[in-house]
């Protein structure tokens, strides 16, 4: 289904935003409600379900925090995220230096965290059961951890030298956090440890560091503004303004050296890419100018390019239940990409071979059924 994604001509997403869309998030409880955050400070909640059962339908905006709302963000909303376990709450962060915790039912902030600088990115762990920490990347090189329970900034992670553009909790280990910065570095942290930093990813896997201390332990040759774990948490994708995407083994910190070719990335802020969930092979969906590039995660092959936006694509969100993609762009449109209906008996063998070609090396069978071996 992912291999046959195309722009859905029968599904429109109601236009509420008057300017660019920076962030999308689909809740994982039902996979039905989507949040969007825009450059105008507006936040919208959409119902993606087709209640009319008509073939052509519009995903309706059921609530929104508009410009006239008393608690609207003053500047661009950079990240929106549902509370991972319940749609009764969501979070938003903005260039107005605040992170807001919203009560969905009354559409009012239950709490607001304020920072000294612009907020680029925030993230709540999808798997945490023992903590309620929100990681926040701001103009400061310090990574802030805000606690939902106590309502205070309880912890600071120090180690980056410039602004922190992207943050992402591991979907495998609830205390492990990845952070990406304008200082070309990606750091992995265990937030329980006093020193915090587990490792700093090195694109040269340690080979160059002896010769030049300056080049040591950089993940990219430019600002790192994209971070995305694979759904099992075993690998981490990073994107930099050196027009490169890299795949790392998240437990060893090793650069797997998968070559994705050149990925145009001139963004001054976070690039919101996403990875398929429940597919083997896995695919990465990466905003690339006015398109979304779809890559096979483990081979680096460009599978397809989704074209339909008129301007820069800022974000995309994967709908796990139906293998659909929603993308948000500077053109203020949200587009739905769904698998094209397949003719039965279509060339299955070529698809099978593609799947074998791109599958995760971790899943490959190492045994043989032959008697002689």
N, C-alpha and C positions, 0 to 999 in steps of 0.2 A: 504493500500500500504506500509506503513511504517513497518507493522508487517512482510512483506514478502521481505524485502531487501536482495539482494544477490549480489555477485561480478559479474559485467557485463562482460561476456566473449567476447562480440561483440564491446566493446568500450575501446579504449586505449587512454591514455593521453600522448601526445608526450613527450619523455624524453629529457629535456634540462639540468636540474640540475645534477651536478656531485656529489653532496653531499646531506645531509639531508634537508628535507623540513620542515620549522618551522611554516609557516602561509599560510592560504588560505582564499580568500574572493571572494564571488560571488556577483556581483552588483545586486541591487534589481529593477533597472529601467526596464530591459528586462529579467534579469535572464540568460543572455547569456554569459557574459564575466567573466572569473575567473582570479584572481591574485594569484601568488605564490611567496613566499620569501624563500630563501635557506641559509644554513650555509656558502655557498661560496660567499655570498653577491649578488648573481644573483636574479633578479626579472623577472618573465615571465607573459605575458598576453595570456590567452588561449581563443579560441572561442569554446564554448561547443556545438554549434549547428551542427547538421548533415546536411551539405549542399549537400553532395553527394546523400543523401537519400538511400544509400546502407545499408544493415543490419549491416555489420561490418565496423566501421569507426574509425578514429583517431581524437581526439580533437586537433586541430593544435595550435601551439604557433604562434601568429600573430605578437607579438613584444617581445623583451626582452632586459633587461639591463644586458649585459654579462660582463665577467671579463675585456674585453678590452674597455668597454664603459668609456668615460672620467669622468662620474659622478657616477660610480658604488660605492656602499658601500664598505669600506675597509674590514669590518668584517661581521660576521653573521647577516643576516636580521631576526629580531625576529617577527615583525608584519607588515603586509600589509593590507591596507583598501582602498576601493573605496570611493570617495566623495559620501555621501549618495544620492545626488539628481541628479547626472550627471556623466557620465563615462569620461568626458573630463579631470578629475583630479583624482589622487590617492595619497596615502601617504605611506611612509615606514619608519621604524625606525630600528636601528641597534646597535650592540655592539660597533660600532665605535663612539658612543656618539652623533649621529645626528638623526634628524627627517627630512625627505625630503618631500616636496610637489611637486608632478610631474605634468607636463602638458602632458597628454596622447598622444596628437597628434604629438608633437615634441620629446617626450621622454627625456625631460630635466627638471631639478628642477626649479620651479618658485620661490622657497624659501627653505632655509635650516635653521633649528634651531639646535644650538649646546648646549650640556649639559656637566656638570662636570664629570658625570659617565655614565657607561653602561646604555643603554635604554632597559628595559625589555618588555615594553608594551605601546601602545598608543591607543586612541579611540576617534572617532568623534561621536557626538550624531546623531542617525538616525532620530530624530524628531524635532531637534531645528530649529526654524524659527527666533528667536530673537538674537541668538549668533552664532559665528563660532569658538568656543573654541575646542581645541584638548587637552585632558587630557593625561599626560605622566607620566609613572611610571619608575623611574630610581634607581640607586644604592643609591641615597640619600633618606632619609625618607620623604622628602618634595615632595608633588605631584605638578607637574608643569602644569599650564594651558597656552597653547600658542594660541594666537589669529590669525586666518588666515587673518583677515582684516588688522590688524595693522602690522602683521609680527613680533610681539615681544612676549616674555613671560610676560603676563600681570598680573599673579596672582599665588600665592603659597599657598597650603593648608598644614598646619602644624598640626601634631598630632601623626603620626606614629613614631616608635622608630627605625625601621630598613628599609631596602630597600623595595620599592613598586614593587610587582611582576605582579600585574594585575589591570587593570582599566576598568570600564564599565559604560557608561551613561545609565540611565533609558530610556526604550523605551516609557515611559508613561509621565514622567515629564522632560521637557528639561533642567532644572537647577539641577537635582538630579544626583549625581555621586557616584558609589560604588568603593572602592579601597581595595585591599588585599595586605597584607605585610608579610614579613618574621618574624614579631613580633607576629604572631598568630592572628592578629586582622583584622577585616573587618570593615571599616567605611563608613557611608553614609553621604554625604555632600550636602548642598544646596549652590551652588557657589555664590549666591547673598548675603549671610549673611557674616558679617564681621568675625565672629568666624568660620563660615563654617560648622563645624561638627554637623550633626543632631543626629547621634547615633553611638555607637560602639556595634556591634552585640555580644550577649552573649550566648554561647551554653547552659548554665544552666538556661537561662531565669530569671536571678536575684537571683536564689535560693542559689547559693554557695558564692556569693560575700560578704555576711556578715562575713562569717567565715574566708576567706582568701582574702586579697586585691590583692595578686599576681595572683590568678586564675581568678579574676574578668574580665569580658568582653573580654574573648578570644573566637574567633569563632571556633578555632581548637586547638589541642594540638601540632601542628607543624607549619611549614611555610604554609601560605595560598597562593596557586599559581594558583587557577582556580576560575573564576567568570563568571556567565552567568545568565542574566535575562530570565524569561519566556517571550514569545512574547508579552503578554499583560502588562508586567511590574509589575504584582501584586506579583510575587515571585522572589526570587533570589537564585540561586544555588551556593554553594561554595565548593571548593575541597582543601584538605590540605594534607601535608605529614604525617599526622596521619592515612593515608589510609581511610579517611572518606569523604563522600559527605553530605552536609547538605542543607536543603531547608528552606528558611526564608520567612516570610510574610514581603514584602518590605515596607509596610506602618507602621506596628507596630514594626518591627524589631524582631519579635518573632521567635524562632526556632520551626518549625512545628513538629520536632521529627520523621520525616519520616526516616525509617532505610533502607539504600541501601546496607547494608553489607560492606564487606571490599573491597576497591577499591585501587589496587596497585598504588602507586604514590611516586616515589623516585626522581622526576625531580627537578633539581636545578633552573629551570626557569618556565615560565608560561605554564600551560596546557590549550590548546585551545579546550574547549568542546563547544557544541552547542545544541540548543533545537529546536524541530520541531515547525512549525508555521502553524496555521490553522487546526491542528488536535485536536480532542477531543476523547480520552485522549491525553495529551502531552507526548512526549518522550524526554529523554536526551541522547545525543550521546557523550560518554566519552572515550578519548584515554586511553587505559589500557594495558601497555606493548606493545606487537606487535598486539593487537586487538583493536576493538572499541566495548565497552559495551553499549548496548541499554537498558535504564531503563524507567519504567513508572514513570513519575515525582511525581505523587501524592500518589502512594502506595509504591514505592521503589522496586518493583519487577524487577528482571533482566529478560528482555523479550528475548533477544538473544545476541549472541556475534558474531561480524563480523570478520572472519579470512581470511587473504590473504597477509598481509605484512610480510616481513622477519625480520624486526627490529622494534624498538620503534616507535609507532605512536605519532606524535607531535601535529597534528591538524586535525580538520574536519570541513567541511562547508556544510550547508544544502541548497539544491536547492528547494526553496519553490514551484515553478510552477509544478514540477513533483515528489515531495517528494523523491528526490535523495540525496545521500550523496557522497561527495568527501573527501578523506582522504590523508594526506601527512605524510611521514615517514622518519626516518633516513636512510632507504634503498634507498632513492632518487627516489622512485616511488610515483606517484599520482594514486590512484585507484578510480574507479566509482562504487558505489553500487546502484543498481536500483531495484524497486519492481519486483518480479518474475511475469510473466504473470499468471493470475488466471484462472482456469477452471470455467466456469459459473456454478452456482448451487452448488458451494463448500459450505461446512458446514458454512452457514451464522450465524446460531444461536450461535455457540460457539464464533464467533468473536464479535457478538453483546454483549454477556454476558461479554466478556473481556473488551469491551469498557465501559460498565456500571460500571464494577468493578474498572476501573482505572480513571474514569473521575474526573475532577477538582471539589472539593466540592463546589466551588463558583457557579458552573453552575447547581447544582442539584435542581430539582423542589421541592419547599417547600409546594405547594398546593395540595389539594386532590379533585378529582372530585366526590367522594362519597357523597351522600346526607346527610348521617347520621353524617358527621364530620363538 
